[in-house]
């Protein structure tokens, strides 16, 4: 049985690294699916960059570049 333990640890840590925004783990930690990574950076300024909370936040956030929207055109209406 001792041989199976290291394999289980590797598999469980691989599963944990696939958590992302909106995952059950992130929701249970209190992070919503719209969490941006800049919020985690700001959190680190207050609780310390090496905090476990900041690491959990970073695992559940979405980078702003991934959320950027591009539009084919825009219309600007100016009322006088």
URPEFEN-V15735 format. One record per backbone hydrogen bond with DSSP energy under -1.0 kcal/mol. NH is the residue of the N-H (numbers start at 1). CO is the residue of the C=O. Records with the same first field share a line. If there is no record, write none. Layout:
# URPEFEN-V15735
NH = CO / CO
This chain:
# URPEFEN-V15735
8 = 4
9 = 5
10 = 6
11 = 7
12 = 8
13 = 9
14 = 10
15 = 11
16 = 12
17 = 13
19 = 16
23 = 20
27 = 23
28 = 24
29 = 25
30 = 27
31 = 26
35 = 32
37 = 62
39 = 36
41 = 37
42 = 38
43 = 39
44 = 40
45 = 41
46 = 43
47 = 43
48 = 44
51 = 48
55 = 51
56 = 52
57 = 53
58 = 54
59 = 55
60 = 57
62 = 35
66 = 63
